[in-house]
Every structure is written in C-alpha cells, then in structure tokens.
C-alpha cells in the first residue's frame, strides 16, 4: 500500500504530542462566510476561492480552517485535506493548516469546496452553514471575509434528500455542469461567482452563532455556550489502495426507469443476464461495449481487505453516461445483482464527453465496489479503480507474532478493524453509524493505549463524548450523532423503544477511570468530571424507592440496552444493569471523586453501590446454587432458569458475590450452557476478563481460535464483524469494533494492566496457555513492555523488557522459582515479584 499524502505528519508533531486542549481559539479578524442567501437547502455545495499574489515562495504559511458541515481544501489545484472532525456544534474544532509546501511565487489560489448537510448525520448533530479560514503567510494574513468569491455549482443539485437516517448525503454529481479547473490559478471566474457574504462579526464562535439561515431548525446559538477549539488529534493520512480484481460482470435491463429503483427501491424493476460479460485483466482496465437495447453493464470489484476511504475510478465515456457507484462490506458473488442492500450506499455520476475521474465527496467503508454503467452509445473504458484510504497516523506499527496461524489471523483482523473504526473518533462501524459510543464501543480505549501507545485519540473521545451530557444529566450515548437527539422526541411520542442508552452512560464512567489509569492525565478530565456527577445523580434518581434497583422497562426518556442477543426478555437485564452501575460507582466514580478531592461524592457513590448490591442479592441471588440468576423472580412462571454472561462476569470481576462465592459463576461462564445468555462480540470482553482474571485463559485462547477464528469477516475482509455469524448482502457490519482479541492478547496472554495512574506500575500475569510462541509489545505512557513466550507448559520461557519509568509487578504460581525480589501475594494466592524499570528479565517457568 503506497503512501501518497504525508506532508502534514512532521509539521503536526507538536499537535500529536498533546492531550485534549479545551482552550478557546479566536480566529478573528477572520469571519464566517457563506453564499449570499436567505436560506440554505439541505445537502448544498458551495465553492469558495481566494486569489492572492506572493513575491516569493513562503517560509511559513500556517493557520486554521473550519467549515459546517464538511470541506475539501485545494491549493493551486492540489488536494490538501478533508475535514473537519465530528464535534459538538457548541464546541467545534478547527483543523490546522500548513500550506507552506503548496504556495509559490506569483499568483496563488486557495479553493474550498464546502458541503452543508442541513439535516442530522451520524457524526453531526446540527449547525449553520459557513466557512472560516485564517492563514499567516510570513506575517501576512489571508482570512475569510467578503473578498472571497463563491458559487453554487449546478453539478450537485441542492436540496438532495438524505441517504439514510444516519447518513446525510445521497450524492449525485453531473460532470457536464461542473466548473472544472475552478481550484487552479489559471481559472477565470465568470458572472456566476459572487462575493461571499460575511455571516459573523468575529471568528471566535462556532457556526451555530452565525447569521446564516439553516432553514430547517431555525436555531440560534448561545454565545455563552459556544466557542471554537483546536483540533486535538492529527490530520488523517491518505493512502492509495488499488482494487484487487473484477469478480462479477453482468447485464441489467431496466423495465422501469433506473431512478425509480434507486430512489424508491421499486420491485421488479430490472432483469439480469449473468454471462461473464467481461473477464478480469491484469491491469484492471476494461472496455465495455454498448448494447443495442440500451441495457446497462454492471461490474463488481473486490479489494483484498476492507478499508475506509474514498473509492474512485476513471472512465472514458460519451457525454451523459450514468454511473451508479455502490459499495458493500459483505457480498456473495452470484446473489444480489445490485448491491443496494447496505443502507442505500450509492453515489451517482453523470459523465461529460471523454475522460472523467470520479470520487465521492464523503468517504465509505467497503471491500466490494460495484459500478453500474448505463446510457452510453460507444465503447467505454474503465481504469484506475481504487480506494483513497484514510487512516490515523499511528506512531507505531503493531508487530504481533503468534505460533497459531488462526489466532495470528484473528489478531491481524483486529488491528485492521481498529484502522477502520478509530479515525478522528472511535466508532462502532464506519459503514453504518460512524458514531462514537461508550459501553461496548469504549472498549477500544484499551488497544488504543496498549497496541498503539496512543493518548490523543482517547483524550478526544473522553471529552467529545462527555459534551453530549444533557441538562437532565444523562449522556447522549452516540454524541455528536443526530439520531439520539431525534429519539428523545420519538420516545416522548411513543414512536420507538430506543432512547439514549443509559448503560452506555454508566460505561462512560469506566472509560474515564480507565483513561486516567493509562494516561495519568487528570487535566483532560476537568471538563468531564462535573458531567459524570450529573449523570450519576440522574441515574441514581431512577431507582425505585422500595426495590432500590434501576428499572429496565420504561425507565423514561432513556432506554436500557446491555445487549441484544443475551436476553430473552427485557426484564432479565435488570440484574446486569444494577451490578454494572454498582461496580462503576465503587470502582470508577468513587476514585475519580477522590482524584478531584471530592470525598463527599465519593462516599455517595460507594453508598449507592452498597444499596444496589444488597438489592441485587435480595432479588437475584440463589443461596443454594450460590450464583446470581437473571430471571430468579420469574423462573417458576417462565419454567426455566436464565443466567447472563454479563452479570456473572461483573459479579466475579468486582467481588459482588456474597461471601466471595464465585465458583459457580465461573463454572457457568466457562461451560457456556444454553441457559446462559451469550453476548454479541462487542460485549465479549466482560466474560473473557472474568475468566482470565481467575486463571481460565486457556478457554479464552481456545475460543479465539474456534469462535473468533471462524468469523467470516476475519478470512474474507481481514476484519472483526458485528456478529459471530455474519450474513452477506444485508445490514451486518463486517467491520465493527469487537476488539476483544486484542484485549485478551495484552491483558490475558501477557496479563498486563496498569496498577498506578500513568502506568508507572503495571501488573504482568502471563497466561500463554496452549500457545507455543508469541511475541509482541504492550505499550504504556512510559514506552512499550516487550513480551515474548516460547515453549509449552512445564518448559516455558518468558522474556519481559520494561521501559524506563515503569515498574513491573509479576504475578506467578507460587510454585515457580524465580530470582526476583518478592513483593507479597495476591488475594487468590499468586506470588508477586518486582521487576525494575528499564530492565530485561528471562524466566524459565514450569507452572505457567
């Protein structure tokens, strides 16, 4: 995979080293500008140009850019960057600029293509249209104001409908109407170009305070709760990823206008001829012959692995040729002739005469690419088919070597999954929602720290997610996504069962504490902490006075999810929810309160945990079987007993079993009987954590090989999927965020966890089990801990390399004999030993 664009990496080194910075950024005297208008329809594109002369090539040209909703920046005809990162409309983040390599002596043009969504998107809540730009060129200011020119290109019809309720843009681009060359210095603007309208007095407030009209919501931002901030993660890098091969070709005869089908999915709209119209070529250049009856040609290509970015192709075609581009994550050749089965993921391009290069404005997540080509009366030539892949500039490339080929493949797929799900935010899946969730989505924090040594992206996630704290106190569990805002209205009108997910708000407490353990950065939590307290007050107030338990049925505007596969009835989730809240209060919120010298609220959190655990024991603990039963109050009525892996794991991990009686819970977790609800892959860490912490890592390793190793997406897409049994040509996400394998690699096989904030001290409890060889690094803020194991049980050799500033606490079977300073014993009888910072130890072990 060849890197094409890396100019920003070195220049943004200082930004990359920073944690989240909430300081306001005032870009005045730059002003927000927009197309002169009194209203802006949804999905409207506007092109902006600024011409200026330079006496010489600049030594330094740096600044900031921000647009609502998305922009694509060019300088002198060269693509520079795409942005901004999704953010709360009240605290938008401006992207840094370094245009030094792009500017030259003489005439220069800064050109910016801006799309205003106008309705909510999965990464965008609401806003007002505008562009804000500030650049210092060797002391000369180039800023957005009325001296810029702008136009609305007819190539994108304004007012296009949304693709789906989580995706704003259904793109249609007509090359015949596009002002090609508009981004270059040689272009001469015509009368269609107007002077930009200044829609703000300053450049210090986010777009929602603009005077421009967004037309749909009629919103007016409050200057007291609005500011612009710096982008707190580096700009993403872009790579060229060529298509692998042509897999299918077919003819599609339309019985109705194709637009009827793509707009409305009208049934029986076409007939298909699968006759191998074209064969794959080594150079992926294809010549398509026109059909006498106007039948369309459809080609389906595949990439070697799944990626996230901008698919593109070049086509030499007659004027008016129409190409629908469709993408999919999981497709089975010979089935769906049109891959319009994944949230209407299509874009339409209309050709001008001759050579056209097409790339959608918004990025996609895909492994399969379909080009449906119609309305041509001469041969058409297709070439240069590929993907401009976008990826976070990780400071380290993971090197994981495992003797088991299947588990090695699972780990590679897990790494590629993180490449796809962790960009400017950490999301569940780029193809569908592109939203950052806590709860199961927050598990990504662990490999971000331990696989990549990355602090900036977790820091941004902690802050931007917390900004979705409502006045009532609960968190918008997918902030800044639009759909949970809409769900509030829908819940009030009884139109949906879904609301902001309260258990994700509980999970966010764990995210914050885990972030502090890994990073030691208290300052990044300063804005977050009051919001956590407000969420605690809201959640605690939901407990029923007599029962002292949180409800899971009709809890108000929020909803309770926990998992969608592990439960037969909603009421069976009550045990897991309440143990989860109790564990968070005691093990995350209380220590965070003490971090901020707030003993009063720490004690409140601990009292809440005591009450919840007592109530759970009274309602769900079976004193005979000595285990929590998820449906114990209703077992006689339902004529069966139900357990759930989530509640059993929580009770084991956080010592919630009365008298420490957790043997039966571990037995059930290990055996996976049919009466135990089994969570979907993203929630798998809880059960595996409980097993690993109690010496059952062999079970986890076996499941990494059998259960995870049999996931279709691992072998076909090099990703981890949303479900263990994924379907083709449907809404299943073949690149989701169930990164349990990486968590088990670091915290199970190596057994490495931070014991002190900032990883100044880390626990190491190796459990390589059946693996004969494994070698990898586990990153800390002090540097990587090197881990290598070889041999089988009885003759195991383990090498550990500690970074400077990090002390190791090695946990071993007490029968092992090692030459290390003893450091006591654990609660379950393991011996502890001290490993000095900056040292390497080599161990020969019999019982590990």
PyMOL commands that set and color helices and strands:
alter all, ss='L'
color gray80, all
select helices_A, chain A and resi 7-11+13-16+175-177+207-209+223-225+258-264+405-421+441-450+456-466+483-492+502-519+523-541+570-595+599-620+632-638+645-653+658-660+663-671+681-693+697-706+708-710+712-716+740-749+757-759
alter helices_A, ss='H'
color red, helices_A
select strands_A, chain A and resi 2-5+33-34+44-54+61-68+70-75+78-83+91-98+106-116+130-137+140-143+149-151+172-174+194-195+197-198+227-230+237-242+245-254+270-273+286-288+296-317+322-328+346-350+354-359+364-374+380-391+401-402+621-622+627-628+643-644+676-677+752-754+761-764+773-780+783-790+796-801+807-812+821-825+831-835+840-845
alter strands_A, ss='S'
color yellow, strands_A
deselect
rebuild
show_as cartoon
